[in-house]
Amino acid sequence: MLEIFVKEGCPYCRQQMADFDRDGKSYKVHNVSSDSEALHKAKVQFKANKVPVVVEDGEVKSVGYQGAG
């Protein structure tokens, strides 16, 4: 399963989701701005310090838009 951790108002997060939509990929969105569990998971489990965080099958695929993190 493809997941994306995003922050409200983040243009890079919006662009990453638009890329997924354009490519026909389905994904689950986790908003770190409103979900403290998602924020904790992004920071602690995935060791991410910026968004978007793209995770596939439990493995981090990229941090930051197009992996620029």
CHARMM internal coordinates of N, CA and C (Angstrom, degrees):
IC EDIT
DIST 1 N 1 CA 1.4385
DIST 1 CA 1 C 1.5296
ANGL 1 N 1 CA 1 C 109.47
DIST 1 C 2 N 1.3213
ANGL 1 CA 1 C 2 N 115.79
DIHE 1 N 1 CA 1 C 2 N 137.93
DIST 2 N 2 CA 1.4481
ANGL 1 C 2 N 2 CA 122.38
DIHE 1 CA 1 C 2 N 2 CA 179.01
DIST 2 CA 2 C 1.5228
ANGL 2 N 2 CA 2 C 108.55
DIHE 1 C 2 N 2 CA 2 C -93.79
DIST 2 C 3 N 1.3431
ANGL 2 CA 2 C 3 N 115.93
DIHE 2 N 2 CA 2 C 3 N 130.36
DIST 3 N 3 CA 1.4566
ANGL 2 C 3 N 3 CA 121.88
DIHE 2 CA 2 C 3 N 3 CA 179.76
DIST 3 CA 3 C 1.5218
ANGL 3 N 3 CA 3 C 108.46
DIHE 2 C 3 N 3 CA 3 C -128.79
DIST 3 C 4 N 1.3349
ANGL 3 CA 3 C 4 N 115.15
DIHE 3 N 3 CA 3 C 4 N 151.09
DIST 4 N 4 CA 1.4530
ANGL 3 C 4 N 4 CA 120.11
DIHE 3 CA 3 C 4 N 4 CA 176.24
DIST 4 CA 4 C 1.5243
ANGL 4 N 4 CA 4 C 108.69
DIHE 3 C 4 N 4 CA 4 C -135.78
DIST 4 C 5 N 1.3211
ANGL 4 CA 4 C 5 N 114.78
DIHE 4 N 4 CA 4 C 5 N 130.91
DIST 5 N 5 CA 1.4579
ANGL 4 C 5 N 5 CA 121.96
DIHE 4 CA 4 C 5 N 5 CA 177.72
DIST 5 CA 5 C 1.5244
ANGL 5 N 5 CA 5 C 106.28
DIHE 4 C 5 N 5 CA 5 C -100.86
DIST 5 C 6 N 1.3432
ANGL 5 CA 5 C 6 N 115.86
DIHE 5 N 5 CA 5 C 6 N 122.44
DIST 6 N 6 CA 1.4575
ANGL 5 C 6 N 6 CA 121.54
DIHE 5 CA 5 C 6 N 6 CA -174.36
DIST 6 CA 6 C 1.5246
ANGL 6 N 6 CA 6 C 111.15
DIHE 5 C 6 N 6 CA 6 C -127.64
DIST 6 C 7 N 1.3288
ANGL 6 CA 6 C 7 N 114.34
DIHE 6 N 6 CA 6 C 7 N 167.37
DIST 7 N 7 CA 1.4645
ANGL 6 C 7 N 7 CA 122.39
DIHE 6 CA 6 C 7 N 7 CA 176.45
DIST 7 CA 7 C 1.5264
ANGL 7 N 7 CA 7 C 107.12
DIHE 6 C 7 N 7 CA 7 C -123.20
DIST 7 C 8 N 1.3335
ANGL 7 CA 7 C 8 N 116.51
DIHE 7 N 7 CA 7 C 8 N 140.90
DIST 8 N 8 CA 1.4580
ANGL 7 C 8 N 8 CA 120.23
DIHE 7 CA 7 C 8 N 8 CA 179.43
DIST 8 CA 8 C 1.5238
ANGL 8 N 8 CA 8 C 110.47
DIHE 7 C 8 N 8 CA 8 C -56.96
DIST 8 C 9 N 1.3231
ANGL 8 CA 8 C 9 N 115.83
DIHE 8 N 8 CA 8 C 9 N 135.68
DIST 9 N 9 CA 1.4531
ANGL 8 C 9 N 9 CA 121.31
DIHE 8 CA 8 C 9 N 9 CA 176.57
DIST 9 CA 9 C 1.5140
ANGL 9 N 9 CA 9 C 115.37
DIHE 8 C 9 N 9 CA 9 C 79.74
DIST 9 C 10 N 1.3002
ANGL 9 CA 9 C 10 N 118.25
DIHE 9 N 9 CA 9 C 10 N 2.73
DIST 10 N 10 CA 1.4629
ANGL 9 C 10 N 10 CA 121.86
DIHE 9 CA 9 C 10 N 10 CA -177.65
DIST 10 CA 10 C 1.5367
ANGL 10 N 10 CA 10 C 110.44
DIHE 9 C 10 N 10 CA 10 C -80.28
DIST 10 C 11 N 1.3532
ANGL 10 CA 10 C 11 N 117.25
DIHE 10 N 10 CA 10 C 11 N 115.25
DIST 11 N 11 CA 1.4684
ANGL 10 C 11 N 11 CA 119.35
DIHE 10 CA 10 C 11 N 11 CA -179.67
DIST 11 CA 11 C 1.5309
ANGL 11 N 11 CA 11 C 112.59
DIHE 10 C 11 N 11 CA 11 C -67.20
DIST 11 C 12 N 1.3240
ANGL 11 CA 11 C 12 N 116.72
DIHE 11 N 11 CA 11 C 12 N -29.83
DIST 12 N 12 CA 1.4598
ANGL 11 C 12 N 12 CA 119.85
DIHE 11 CA 11 C 12 N 12 CA 179.28
DIST 12 CA 12 C 1.5259
ANGL 12 N 12 CA 12 C 110.94
DIHE 11 C 12 N 12 CA 12 C -71.09
DIST 12 C 13 N 1.3191
ANGL 12 CA 12 C 13 N 116.15
DIHE 12 N 12 CA 12 C 13 N -35.57
DIST 13 N 13 CA 1.4654
ANGL 12 C 13 N 13 CA 120.59
DIHE 12 CA 12 C 13 N 13 CA 176.62
DIST 13 CA 13 C 1.5239
ANGL 13 N 13 CA 13 C 109.81
DIHE 12 C 13 N 13 CA 13 C -64.90
DIST 13 C 14 N 1.3395
ANGL 13 CA 13 C 14 N 115.97
DIHE 13 N 13 CA 13 C 14 N -45.13
DIST 14 N 14 CA 1.4721
ANGL 13 C 14 N 14 CA 120.23
DIHE 13 CA 13 C 14 N 14 CA 178.28
DIST 14 CA 14 C 1.5184
ANGL 14 N 14 CA 14 C 110.85
DIHE 13 C 14 N 14 CA 14 C -60.24
DIST 14 C 15 N 1.3278
ANGL 14 CA 14 C 15 N 116.45
DIHE 14 N 14 CA 14 C 15 N -41.22
DIST 15 N 15 CA 1.4656
ANGL 14 C 15 N 15 CA 119.75
DIHE 14 CA 14 C 15 N 15 CA -179.99
DIST 15 CA 15 C 1.5190
ANGL 15 N 15 CA 15 C 111.49
DIHE 14 C 15 N 15 CA 15 C -66.34
DIST 15 C 16 N 1.3489
ANGL 15 CA 15 C 16 N 116.80
DIHE 15 N 15 CA 15 C 16 N -40.36
DIST 16 N 16 CA 1.4627
ANGL 15 C 16 N 16 CA 119.66
DIHE 15 CA 15 C 16 N 16 CA 179.61
DIST 16 CA 16 C 1.5267
ANGL 16 N 16 CA 16 C 110.42
DIHE 15 C 16 N 16 CA 16 C -63.26
DIST 16 C 17 N 1.3394
ANGL 16 CA 16 C 17 N 116.90
DIHE 16 N 16 CA 16 C 17 N -42.38
DIST 17 N 17 CA 1.4653
ANGL 16 C 17 N 17 CA 120.01
DIHE 16 CA 16 C 17 N 17 CA 178.15
DIST 17 CA 17 C 1.5251
ANGL 17 N 17 CA 17 C 110.74
DIHE 16 C 17 N 17 CA 17 C -66.52
DIST 17 C 18 N 1.3322
ANGL 17 CA 17 C 18 N 118.15
DIHE 17 N 17 CA 17 C 18 N -37.15
DIST 18 N 18 CA 1.4687
ANGL 17 C 18 N 18 CA 121.36
DIHE 17 CA 17 C 18 N 18 CA 176.89
DIST 18 CA 18 C 1.5311
ANGL 18 N 18 CA 18 C 110.30
DIHE 17 C 18 N 18 CA 18 C -63.38
DIST 18 C 19 N 1.3254
ANGL 18 CA 18 C 19 N 116.68
DIHE 18 N 18 CA 18 C 19 N -39.08
DIST 19 N 19 CA 1.4703
ANGL 18 C 19 N 19 CA 120.66
DIHE 18 CA 18 C 19 N 19 CA 176.84
DIST 19 CA 19 C 1.5183
ANGL 19 N 19 CA 19 C 110.55
DIHE 18 C 19 N 19 CA 19 C -61.81
DIST 19 C 20 N 1.3341
ANGL 19 CA 19 C 20 N 116.83
DIHE 19 N 19 CA 19 C 20 N -45.05
DIST 20 N 20 CA 1.4689
ANGL 19 C 20 N 20 CA 121.01
DIHE 19 CA 19 C 20 N 20 CA 178.36
DIST 20 CA 20 C 1.5253
ANGL 20 N 20 CA 20 C 110.26
DIHE 19 C 20 N 20 CA 20 C -61.65
DIST 20 C 21 N 1.3337
ANGL 20 CA 20 C 21 N 116.33
DIHE 20 N 20 CA 20 C 21 N -44.80
DIST 21 N 21 CA 1.4643
ANGL 20 C 21 N 21 CA 120.47
DIHE 20 CA 20 C 21 N 21 CA -179.63
DIST 21 CA 21 C 1.5266
ANGL 21 N 21 CA 21 C 110.24
DIHE 20 C 21 N 21 CA 21 C -61.24
DIST 21 C 22 N 1.3282
ANGL 21 CA 21 C 22 N 116.85
DIHE 21 N 21 CA 21 C 22 N -45.49
DIST 22 N 22 CA 1.4691
ANGL 21 C 22 N 22 CA 121.88
DIHE 21 CA 21 C 22 N 22 CA 179.86
DIST 22 CA 22 C 1.5339
ANGL 22 N 22 CA 22 C 110.84
DIHE 21 C 22 N 22 CA 22 C -60.33
DIST 22 C 23 N 1.3315
ANGL 22 CA 22 C 23 N 115.70
DIHE 22 N 22 CA 22 C 23 N -36.74
DIST 23 N 23 CA 1.4618
ANGL 22 C 23 N 23 CA 120.69
DIHE 22 CA 22 C 23 N 23 CA -178.71
DIST 23 CA 23 C 1.5323
ANGL 23 N 23 CA 23 C 112.88
DIHE 22 C 23 N 23 CA 23 C -85.25
DIST 23 C 24 N 1.3334
ANGL 23 CA 23 C 24 N 116.98
DIHE 23 N 23 CA 23 C 24 N -0.81
DIST 24 N 24 CA 1.4573
ANGL 23 C 24 N 24 CA 121.28
DIHE 23 CA 23 C 24 N 24 CA 178.36
DIST 24 CA 24 C 1.5161
ANGL 24 N 24 CA 24 C 114.25
DIHE 23 C 24 N 24 CA 24 C 74.22
DIST 24 C 25 N 1.3278
ANGL 24 CA 24 C 25 N 117.32
DIHE 24 N 24 CA 24 C 25 N 22.24
DIST 25 N 25 CA 1.4661
ANGL 24 C 25 N 25 CA 121.23
DIHE 24 CA 24 C 25 N 25 CA -179.51
DIST 25 CA 25 C 1.5198
ANGL 25 N 25 CA 25 C 110.08
DIHE 24 C 25 N 25 CA 25 C -88.26
DIST 25 C 26 N 1.3167
ANGL 25 CA 25 C 26 N 116.23
DIHE 25 N 25 CA 25 C 26 N 136.05
DIST 26 N 26 CA 1.4657
ANGL 25 C 26 N 26 CA 119.61
DIHE 25 CA 25 C 26 N 26 CA 174.37
DIST 26 CA 26 C 1.5230
ANGL 26 N 26 CA 26 C 107.85
DIHE 25 C 26 N 26 CA 26 C -93.53
DIST 26 C 27 N 1.3362
ANGL 26 CA 26 C 27 N 115.45
DIHE 26 N 26 CA 26 C 27 N 147.76
DIST 27 N 27 CA 1.4575
ANGL 26 C 27 N 27 CA 120.33
DIHE 26 CA 26 C 27 N 27 CA -175.09
DIST 27 CA 27 C 1.5149
ANGL 27 N 27 CA 27 C 109.80
DIHE 26 C 27 N 27 CA 27 C -156.49
DIST 27 C 28 N 1.3164
ANGL 27 CA 27 C 28 N 114.75
DIHE 27 N 27 CA 27 C 28 N 160.35
DIST 28 N 28 CA 1.4590
ANGL 27 C 28 N 28 CA 121.86
DIHE 27 CA 27 C 28 N 28 CA 176.56
DIST 28 CA 28 C 1.5222
ANGL 28 N 28 CA 28 C 107.76
DIHE 27 C 28 N 28 CA 28 C -108.72
DIST 28 C 29 N 1.3331
ANGL 28 CA 28 C 29 N 115.91
DIHE 28 N 28 CA 28 C 29 N 133.91
DIST 29 N 29 CA 1.4620
ANGL 28 C 29 N 29 CA 121.47
DIHE 28 CA 28 C 29 N 29 CA -177.66
DIST 29 CA 29 C 1.5257
ANGL 29 N 29 CA 29 C 110.16
DIHE 28 C 29 N 29 CA 29 C -100.00
DIST 29 C 30 N 1.3286
ANGL 29 CA 29 C 30 N 116.12
DIHE 29 N 29 CA 29 C 30 N 133.93
DIST 30 N 30 CA 1.4655
ANGL 29 C 30 N 30 CA 123.04
DIHE 29 CA 29 C 30 N 30 CA 173.66
DIST 30 CA 30 C 1.5248
ANGL 30 N 30 CA 30 C 106.79
DIHE 29 C 30 N 30 CA 30 C -120.03
DIST 30 C 31 N 1.3211
ANGL 30 CA 30 C 31 N 116.99
DIHE 30 N 30 CA 30 C 31 N 118.87
DIST 31 N 31 CA 1.4610
ANGL 30 C 31 N 31 CA 121.89
DIHE 30 CA 30 C 31 N 31 CA -177.84
DIST 31 CA 31 C 1.5231
ANGL 31 N 31 CA 31 C 109.49
DIHE 30 C 31 N 31 CA 31 C -94.37
DIST 31 C 32 N 1.3232
ANGL 31 CA 31 C 32 N 117.01
DIHE 31 N 31 CA 31 C 32 N 108.80
DIST 32 N 32 CA 1.4647
ANGL 31 C 32 N 32 CA 121.34
DIHE 31 CA 31 C 32 N 32 CA -177.87
DIST 32 CA 32 C 1.5246
ANGL 32 N 32 CA 32 C 111.79
DIHE 31 C 32 N 32 CA 32 C -72.71
DIST 32 C 33 N 1.3287
ANGL 32 CA 32 C 33 N 117.89
DIHE 32 N 32 CA 32 C 33 N -15.01
DIST 33 N 33 CA 1.4650
ANGL 32 C 33 N 33 CA 121.39
DIHE 32 CA 32 C 33 N 33 CA 178.48
DIST 33 CA 33 C 1.5205
ANGL 33 N 33 CA 33 C 111.92
DIHE 32 C 33 N 33 CA 33 C -73.46
DIST 33 C 34 N 1.3265
ANGL 33 CA 33 C 34 N 116.20
DIHE 33 N 33 CA 33 C 34 N -32.90
DIST 34 N 34 CA 1.4615
ANGL 33 C 34 N 34 CA 120.17
DIHE 33 CA 33 C 34 N 34 CA -175.55
DIST 34 CA 34 C 1.5213
ANGL 34 N 34 CA 34 C 114.30
DIHE 33 C 34 N 34 CA 34 C -116.70
DIST 34 C 35 N 1.3181
ANGL 34 CA 34 C 35 N 117.47
DIHE 34 N 34 CA 34 C 35 N -4.78
DIST 35 N 35 CA 1.4679
ANGL 34 C 35 N 35 CA 121.55
DIHE 34 CA 34 C 35 N 35 CA -176.97
DIST 35 CA 35 C 1.5295
ANGL 35 N 35 CA 35 C 108.60
DIHE 34 C 35 N 35 CA 35 C -124.69
DIST 35 C 36 N 1.3327
ANGL 35 CA 35 C 36 N 116.49
DIHE 35 N 35 CA 35 C 36 N 101.47
DIST 36 N 36 CA 1.4706
ANGL 35 C 36 N 36 CA 120.49
DIHE 35 CA 35 C 36 N 36 CA -177.00
DIST 36 CA 36 C 1.5230
ANGL 36 N 36 CA 36 C 111.97
DIHE 35 C 36 N 36 CA 36 C -64.05
DIST 36 C 37 N 1.3230
ANGL 36 CA 36 C 37 N 117.93
DIHE 36 N 36 CA 36 C 37 N -30.03
DIST 37 N 37 CA 1.4655
ANGL 36 C 37 N 37 CA 120.70
DIHE 36 CA 36 C 37 N 37 CA 177.60
DIST 37 CA 37 C 1.5305
ANGL 37 N 37 CA 37 C 110.40
DIHE 36 C 37 N 37 CA 37 C -67.67
DIST 37 C 38 N 1.3331
ANGL 37 CA 37 C 38 N 116.62
DIHE 37 N 37 CA 37 C 38 N -39.59
DIST 38 N 38 CA 1.4677
ANGL 37 C 38 N 38 CA 120.76
DIHE 37 CA 37 C 38 N 38 CA 177.49
DIST 38 CA 38 C 1.5232
ANGL 38 N 38 CA 38 C 110.32
DIHE 37 C 38 N 38 CA 38 C -65.87
DIST 38 C 39 N 1.3340
ANGL 38 CA 38 C 39 N 116.87
DIHE 38 N 38 CA 38 C 39 N -40.96
DIST 39 N 39 CA 1.4662
ANGL 38 C 39 N 39 CA 121.11
DIHE 38 CA 38 C 39 N 39 CA 178.03
DIST 39 CA 39 C 1.5231
ANGL 39 N 39 CA 39 C 110.34
DIHE 38 C 39 N 39 CA 39 C -61.31
DIST 39 C 40 N 1.3132
ANGL 39 CA 39 C 40 N 116.61
DIHE 39 N 39 CA 39 C 40 N -46.29
DIST 40 N 40 CA 1.4698
ANGL 39 C 40 N 40 CA 121.47
DIHE 39 CA 39 C 40 N 40 CA 179.55
DIST 40 CA 40 C 1.5350
ANGL 40 N 40 CA 40 C 110.16
DIHE 39 C 40 N 40 CA 40 C -61.01
DIST 40 C 41 N 1.3235
ANGL 40 CA 40 C 41 N 116.24
DIHE 40 N 40 CA 40 C 41 N -45.39
DIST 41 N 41 CA 1.4660
ANGL 40 C 41 N 41 CA 120.52
DIHE 40 CA 40 C 41 N 41 CA -179.01
DIST 41 CA 41 C 1.5349
ANGL 41 N 41 CA 41 C 110.75
DIHE 40 C 41 N 41 CA 41 C -62.26
DIST 41 C 42 N 1.3343
ANGL 41 CA 41 C 42 N 117.29
DIHE 41 N 41 CA 41 C 42 N -43.92
DIST 42 N 42 CA 1.4620
ANGL 41 C 42 N 42 CA 120.79
DIHE 41 CA 41 C 42 N 42 CA -179.76
DIST 42 CA 42 C 1.5253
ANGL 42 N 42 CA 42 C 110.49
DIHE 41 C 42 N 42 CA 42 C -61.92
DIST 42 C 43 N 1.3294
ANGL 42 CA 42 C 43 N 116.00
DIHE 42 N 42 CA 42 C 43 N -44.56
DIST 43 N 43 CA 1.4716
ANGL 42 C 43 N 43 CA 119.97
DIHE 42 CA 42 C 43 N 43 CA -176.62
DIST 43 CA 43 C 1.5201
ANGL 43 N 43 CA 43 C 113.42
DIHE 42 C 43 N 43 CA 43 C -75.57
DIST 43 C 44 N 1.3255
ANGL 43 CA 43 C 44 N 116.55
DIHE 43 N 43 CA 43 C 44 N -46.55
DIST 44 N 44 CA 1.4658
ANGL 43 C 44 N 44 CA 120.38
DIHE 43 CA 43 C 44 N 44 CA -172.67
DIST 44 CA 44 C 1.5264
ANGL 44 N 44 CA 44 C 112.44
DIHE 43 C 44 N 44 CA 44 C -86.53
DIST 44 C 45 N 1.3177
ANGL 44 CA 44 C 45 N 116.31
DIHE 44 N 44 CA 44 C 45 N -55.02
DIST 45 N 45 CA 1.4700
ANGL 44 C 45 N 45 CA 119.08
DIHE 44 CA 44 C 45 N 45 CA -175.65
DIST 45 CA 45 C 1.5289
ANGL 45 N 45 CA 45 C 111.98
DIHE 44 C 45 N 45 CA 45 C -71.72
DIST 45 C 46 N 1.3396
ANGL 45 CA 45 C 46 N 115.97
DIHE 45 N 45 CA 45 C 46 N -42.80
DIST 46 N 46 CA 1.4599
ANGL 45 C 46 N 46 CA 119.57
DIHE 45 CA 45 C 46 N 46 CA -175.70
DIST 46 CA 46 C 1.5238
ANGL 46 N 46 CA 46 C 113.73
DIHE 45 C 46 N 46 CA 46 C -99.49
DIST 46 C 47 N 1.3386
ANGL 46 CA 46 C 47 N 117.08
DIHE 46 N 46 CA 46 C 47 N -3.26
DIST 47 N 47 CA 1.4679
ANGL 46 C 47 N 47 CA 123.27
DIHE 46 CA 46 C 47 N 47 CA 175.95
DIST 47 CA 47 C 1.5356
ANGL 47 N 47 CA 47 C 112.30
DIHE 46 C 47 N 47 CA 47 C 53.56
DIST 47 C 48 N 1.3376
ANGL 47 CA 47 C 48 N 115.38
DIHE 47 N 47 CA 47 C 48 N 40.03
DIST 48 N 48 CA 1.4588
ANGL 47 C 48 N 48 CA 121.17
DIHE 47 CA 47 C 48 N 48 CA -179.51
DIST 48 CA 48 C 1.5191
ANGL 48 N 48 CA 48 C 110.25
DIHE 47 C 48 N 48 CA 48 C -97.92
DIST 48 C 49 N 1.3201
ANGL 48 CA 48 C 49 N 116.25
DIHE 48 N 48 CA 48 C 49 N 139.29
DIST 49 N 49 CA 1.4526
ANGL 48 C 49 N 49 CA 120.61
DIHE 48 CA 48 C 49 N 49 CA 178.54
DIST 49 CA 49 C 1.5261
ANGL 49 N 49 CA 49 C 111.84
DIHE 48 C 49 N 49 CA 49 C -116.29
DIST 49 C 50 N 1.3297
ANGL 49 CA 49 C 50 N 116.73
DIHE 49 N 49 CA 49 C 50 N 6.23
DIST 50 N 50 CA 1.4638
ANGL 49 C 50 N 50 CA 121.62
DIHE 49 CA 49 C 50 N 50 CA 174.86
DIST 50 CA 50 C 1.5209
ANGL 50 N 50 CA 50 C 109.05
DIHE 49 C 50 N 50 CA 50 C -152.73
DIST 50 C 51 N 1.3133
ANGL 50 CA 50 C 51 N 115.19
DIHE 50 N 50 CA 50 C 51 N 166.15
DIST 51 N 51 CA 1.4570
ANGL 50 C 51 N 51 CA 121.51
DIHE 50 CA 50 C 51 N 51 CA 179.45
DIST 51 CA 51 C 1.5247
ANGL 51 N 51 CA 51 C 108.67
DIHE 50 C 51 N 51 CA 51 C -118.20
DIST 51 C 52 N 1.2840
ANGL 51 CA 51 C 52 N 118.64
DIHE 51 N 51 CA 51 C 52 N 162.10
DIST 52 N 52 CA 1.4447
ANGL 51 C 52 N 52 CA 127.85
DIHE 51 CA 51 C 52 N 52 CA -1.16
DIST 52 CA 52 C 1.5311
ANGL 52 N 52 CA 52 C 112.02
DIHE 51 C 52 N 52 CA 52 C -76.44
DIST 52 C 53 N 1.3165
ANGL 52 CA 52 C 53 N 114.68
DIHE 52 N 52 CA 52 C 53 N 151.52
DIST 53 N 53 CA 1.4579
ANGL 52 C 53 N 53 CA 121.78
DIHE 52 CA 52 C 53 N 53 CA 174.34
DIST 53 CA 53 C 1.5238
ANGL 53 N 53 CA 53 C 106.29
DIHE 52 C 53 N 53 CA 53 C -111.49
DIST 53 C 54 N 1.3122
ANGL 53 CA 53 C 54 N 116.79
DIHE 53 N 53 CA 53 C 54 N 119.69
DIST 54 N 54 CA 1.4571
ANGL 53 C 54 N 54 CA 122.06
DIHE 53 CA 53 C 54 N 54 CA 179.63
DIST 54 CA 54 C 1.5145
ANGL 54 N 54 CA 54 C 108.28
DIHE 53 C 54 N 54 CA 54 C -103.46
DIST 54 C 55 N 1.3347
ANGL 54 CA 54 C 55 N 115.16
DIHE 54 N 54 CA 54 C 55 N 125.34
DIST 55 N 55 CA 1.4610
ANGL 54 C 55 N 55 CA 122.08
DIHE 54 CA 54 C 55 N 55 CA -177.90
DIST 55 CA 55 C 1.5251
ANGL 55 N 55 CA 55 C 108.10
DIHE 54 C 55 N 55 CA 55 C -125.94
DIST 55 C 56 N 1.3146
ANGL 55 CA 55 C 56 N 115.68
DIHE 55 N 55 CA 55 C 56 N 133.66
DIST 56 N 56 CA 1.4645
ANGL 55 C 56 N 56 CA 120.08
DIHE 55 CA 55 C 56 N 56 CA 176.48
DIST 56 CA 56 C 1.5131
ANGL 56 N 56 CA 56 C 108.84
DIHE 55 C 56 N 56 CA 56 C -128.07
DIST 56 C 57 N 1.3294
ANGL 56 CA 56 C 57 N 115.16
DIHE 56 N 56 CA 56 C 57 N 122.68
DIST 57 N 57 CA 1.4690
ANGL 56 C 57 N 57 CA 121.92
DIHE 56 CA 56 C 57 N 57 CA -179.33
DIST 57 CA 57 C 1.5238
ANGL 57 N 57 CA 57 C 111.93
DIHE 56 C 57 N 57 CA 57 C 52.35
DIST 57 C 58 N 1.3406
ANGL 57 CA 57 C 58 N 116.29
DIHE 57 N 57 CA 57 C 58 N 40.70
DIST 58 N 58 CA 1.4504
ANGL 57 C 58 N 58 CA 121.62
DIHE 57 CA 57 C 58 N 58 CA 176.46
DIST 58 CA 58 C 1.5155
ANGL 58 N 58 CA 58 C 115.51
DIHE 57 C 58 N 58 CA 58 C 82.27
DIST 58 C 59 N 1.3257
ANGL 58 CA 58 C 59 N 117.65
DIHE 58 N 58 CA 58 C 59 N 0.31
DIST 59 N 59 CA 1.4667
ANGL 58 C 59 N 59 CA 121.90
DIHE 58 CA 58 C 59 N 59 CA -178.45
DIST 59 CA 59 C 1.5291
ANGL 59 N 59 CA 59 C 109.97
DIHE 58 C 59 N 59 CA 59 C -113.54
DIST 59 C 60 N 1.3282
ANGL 59 CA 59 C 60 N 116.70
DIHE 59 N 59 CA 59 C 60 N 132.41
DIST 60 N 60 CA 1.4621
ANGL 59 C 60 N 60 CA 121.04
DIHE 59 CA 59 C 60 N 60 CA 179.41
DIST 60 CA 60 C 1.5262
ANGL 60 N 60 CA 60 C 109.07
DIHE 59 C 60 N 60 CA 60 C -67.90
DIST 60 C 61 N 1.3354
ANGL 60 CA 60 C 61 N 114.84
DIHE 60 N 60 CA 60 C 61 N 126.65
DIST 61 N 61 CA 1.4603
ANGL 60 C 61 N 61 CA 120.68
DIHE 60 CA 60 C 61 N 61 CA 177.41
DIST 61 CA 61 C 1.5226
ANGL 61 N 61 CA 61 C 111.12
DIHE 60 C 61 N 61 CA 61 C -98.96
DIST 61 C 62 N 1.3446
ANGL 61 CA 61 C 62 N 116.55
DIHE 61 N 61 CA 61 C 62 N -34.06
DIST 62 N 62 CA 1.4582
ANGL 61 C 62 N 62 CA 119.48
DIHE 61 CA 61 C 62 N 62 CA 177.02
DIST 62 CA 62 C 1.5176
ANGL 62 N 62 CA 62 C 111.05
DIHE 61 C 62 N 62 CA 62 C -162.85
DIST 62 C 63 N 1.3129
ANGL 62 CA 62 C 63 N 114.26
DIHE 62 N 62 CA 62 C 63 N 152.21
DIST 63 N 63 CA 1.4617
ANGL 62 C 63 N 63 CA 122.54
DIHE 62 CA 62 C 63 N 63 CA 175.07
DIST 63 CA 63 C 1.5225
ANGL 63 N 63 CA 63 C 105.95
DIHE 62 C 63 N 63 CA 63 C -125.11
DIST 63 C 64 N 1.3307
ANGL 63 CA 63 C 64 N 116.50
DIHE 63 N 63 CA 63 C 64 N 128.25
DIST 64 N 64 CA 1.4589
ANGL 63 C 64 N 64 CA 120.49
DIHE 63 CA 63 C 64 N 64 CA -173.13
DIST 64 CA 64 C 1.5137
ANGL 64 N 64 CA 64 C 109.08
DIHE 63 C 64 N 64 CA 64 C 83.44
DIST 64 C 65 N 1.3263
ANGL 64 CA 64 C 65 N 116.41
DIHE 64 N 64 CA 64 C 65 N 158.08
DIST 65 N 65 CA 1.4524
ANGL 64 C 65 N 65 CA 120.08
DIHE 64 CA 64 C 65 N 65 CA -178.61
DIST 65 CA 65 C 1.5195
ANGL 65 N 65 CA 65 C 110.49
DIHE 64 C 65 N 65 CA 65 C -61.87
DIST 65 C 66 N 1.3207
ANGL 65 CA 65 C 66 N 115.20
DIHE 65 N 65 CA 65 C 66 N 126.21
DIST 66 N 66 CA 1.4582
ANGL 65 C 66 N 66 CA 124.11
DIHE 65 CA 65 C 66 N 66 CA -178.49
DIST 66 CA 66 C 1.5307
ANGL 66 N 66 CA 66 C 111.86
DIHE 65 C 66 N 66 CA 66 C 56.59
DIST 66 C 67 N 1.3284
ANGL 66 CA 66 C 67 N 115.82
DIHE 66 N 66 CA 66 C 67 N 32.85
DIST 67 N 67 CA 1.4585
ANGL 66 C 67 N 67 CA 120.44
DIHE 66 CA 66 C 67 N 67 CA 175.91
DIST 67 CA 67 C 1.5038
ANGL 67 N 67 CA 67 C 114.83
DIHE 66 C 67 N 67 CA 67 C 76.54
DIST 67 C 68 N 1.3399
ANGL 67 CA 67 C 68 N 117.46
DIHE 67 N 67 CA 67 C 68 N 18.19
DIST 68 N 68 CA 1.4608
ANGL 67 C 68 N 68 CA 120.60
DIHE 67 CA 67 C 68 N 68 CA -177.33
DIST 68 CA 68 C 1.5396
ANGL 68 N 68 CA 68 C 111.06
DIHE 67 C 68 N 68 CA 68 C -84.62
DIST 68 C 69 N 1.2898
ANGL 68 CA 68 C 69 N 116.85
DIHE 68 N 68 CA 68 C 69 N 40.77
DIST 69 N 69 CA 1.4471
ANGL 68 C 69 N 69 CA 119.35
DIHE 68 CA 68 C 69 N 69 CA -179.02
DIST 69 CA 69 C 1.4482
ANGL 69 N 69 CA 69 C 110.11
DIHE 68 C 69 N 69 CA 69 C -127.97
END
COOR INIT
IC SEED 1 N 1 CA 1 C
IC BUILD
